[in-house]
Every structure is written in C-alpha cells, then in structure tokens.
Amino acid sequence: MIPKITKGGSSFKSALQYYLHDKGADTQERVAWAQTENMRTEDPQKAWRVMAYTAKEQDRLKEASGQSRAGRKLEKPVFAYSLAWHPEQSPDAEHMLETARESLEMMGLSDHECVIVAHRDEPQKHVHVIVNRVHPITGLAGDVRNSKLKFSDFAREYERKHGKIYCERREENAKKREKGEKTHYGDPVIVEAWHSSKNGKEFVAALEREGYALAQGRKRPVVVDVHGKAHNPTRQLDGVKAKEFKEKLSDLDLENLPTVDEIAKQGQSRDPEKDKRLEAFEILAARQLETTLAKHRNEQNELKLKHRYQFEADKKELVKHYQLREQKRDIMEQAAVVKDTNWWKRLIGTTRKEQLKLNGMILNFRSSRDRYKEQLRSKVKQRTDERTRLKKHQEDVQTRLLTRIAEERKSERYSIRLQEPPQLERTHTRPRDGYGMER
C-alpha cells in the first residue's frame, strides 16, 4: 500500500470538484464510487457546502461546545490523502472503504466530515479521502502533525497484516528509525537501477526492464514511472548530487532524450490487442492471488478452531488425570477437620497430626498442579509450532505465485490460469459435550 498526502488547501469546492470529476472535464468516468461520512447529506456533490459551512463556523462551534476560542483561525481546513494498493491486489469496494475508515481512525479524524472517492483511472486500485479538519461539534482542528510518519506506519502494518510486503524500503526505514537513524525514501526501482549500474546505458536499461524511462524534463533529466509520473532522480537517491548524477550519465546524449509528453504518447500508442491480453492477465492474476489468500485464511481458521477445541479437551483430560478437583475437595474437607477441633484432641496430639496431613495434601496438590501446567504448556508449544509451520508453508506458496506472476508479466506470455483451491476437509467435529475430537 502506498499512502500519499496532498498539499492542504482552503477550498472544499475546488477539492471535491477535482476528485469527483475527470481531470479538466465535467464528466465522471474515472469515479468508481463515492461515500460521505459524518454528514447530513449522502450526496457527495453537495458535501462541499456542508464542509465549507462547518469550517466557516469554527468559532461559533467552539463557543457552543465550551471550548476556548483562543488561537488564530484555521486557514487550511482541507486535509486530503490517497491510499493506493499494489496492482497485484484487487480489493473490493467494501474493503477499500473499511481501510479508509481505519486510516481516519488512525489519524484521530474518524468523527470529522469527509468524502471518500474511489477512482478507476489507474492500473492500481486507490481511494482519495478528503477530510474537514474542523470537528463538526467541538470546532477543534484535527491534529495532522507527523502525518507522513503515521501513514507510513499504517501502510507497513497493513502489508504485514495481509501477508505480503511490497515496499521493502519502508521496512528498512522503519528499522533505521528504531535505531535512531535518519531515513530517506526513494522509489525502489530508481534506487535499485542506480546502484546496480555502472554508467548511463546500464541505468537506462535497468529502468526499462521495470517499465520506467529516462526523459528530458523542463530543467533536468527525469525518470518517468509506469504510470507516466515524472520523478526528479536526485531526490529519490539519498546522498546523490546533481553533479554526480550527470557524471554517471555522461555516456548518454541527454539533449536528445525523449520528453515526458513523447513518452506518454508512446504509452497511448501501444498495441490494443496486447493491452487486452495484459488486462485479462492482470484480472486472472489478481483472482488467483485472492483465491490463494482466501484458501490460506480458511486453513488458518480451521487450524485455530481445531486447536481451540483440542485445548479445552486437553485441559479436561489433564485435570482428570492429575485428579486436581478431587485433591482440592479433599483439602477443603481436611481443612474443615483441622478447624473443627477441641481441647482433648489438642491435648493428645490429634490436631497436630491432622495439620501435618493437611500440609502434605497441599504439597501434593501443588506438585500435581505444576505438572498439569507443564503438560499444558508443552501442548500449547506443539500447536504454536504447527501454526508456525503452516504460516511458513503459506508464505512460500504466496512467494512462488508472486514470482510466477512477475515472470509472466515480464515475459509477456500471459499464460497464467486460475486454479480453484481444493475443498478443505474438516479435521475435527464438535461432540455433544462441547469439546473437540479429531477424527
């Protein structure tokens, strides 16, 4: 997942006009769906009026809710960002909406007015979230400090939760931050191409293998990614100055590089038949990946359920084996005997014997209880190891599938076929007493 925060603004009308329409047009072809949150209107086209009114009445809202009106008025109440999934991923609208809501909660903006818009004009699924920083009840401004770091951690946790790390550089930066080191993010394709090449020709070849291209910008050479976006390469390369960059590319004729517009036209003039096959391939690849992940989730849930029933059955069996309930009952009975005594028993020493017997029973009970806990821990460890082996196996399967998809995409064979996973057999049943039992 790639989160991107746009520059804050003051006009909700301009922001929503842009996100709810095609670029530079009044049409809405690129809008897949839109959703309003925490507003009286469900019409995204009317949402900007509600949000603008809330921002305008910030001082009145503060006064009505008993907040201090000190401090200057918020000049840029528009906070907008996007969440983009990897092209291999194909989340449905419900998952995208839920993830957007989780990101709002992470930023502490879940109660603020916002519009969530999904676009379909890029190969990767993505949503745009436009938030009103002014709280609709208290009038307080939402805190968006350190938002880049917060979104980086959010995306990192999301990828870990869903079992596939797409951004290795983000992982490296997180480890550096844990050590107190400074971090710098650069496009991984550009960074890898730079470090793996000795001169300009090798650098260009490495970029082209990933669908990138070196182009002539308005002032300097730029790198155009697969989506047609131009990047200043020296900003992507930590510690590399413009002079060093040009020296490495001295074997290239930089003046005759294609422009960004020319590269965009080349992308538009691709073979339509080939594009159709690529689109069909991407759909099949996404379905294959989703099918595999669904199968793995089912396997994990089956194993978790099986272990839960087994754990209850093991506890019941061990308690019975070590007779913990019986020993506890006998101790309580013996304690009552020791407590209910008279002077004659104390005189002839019977009370002391009963007390020693009680102490011995308590020691035996503690010993049995310790052995019971040790056996239980051993069984828990066995099941933890089993879950670890399953997770490792699933990671290997996912890695092989992703490698195969990447190879097919590079070779342009596009021969991947969707394979339905076999039906999972139930390895347990639930008997009448409520405890699990293996077949």
Order of alpha helices (4+ residues) and beta strands (2+ residues): beta-alpha-beta-alpha-alpha-beta-alpha-beta-beta-alpha-alpha-alpha-alpha-beta-beta-beta-alpha-alpha-alpha-alpha-alpha-alpha-alpha-beta-beta
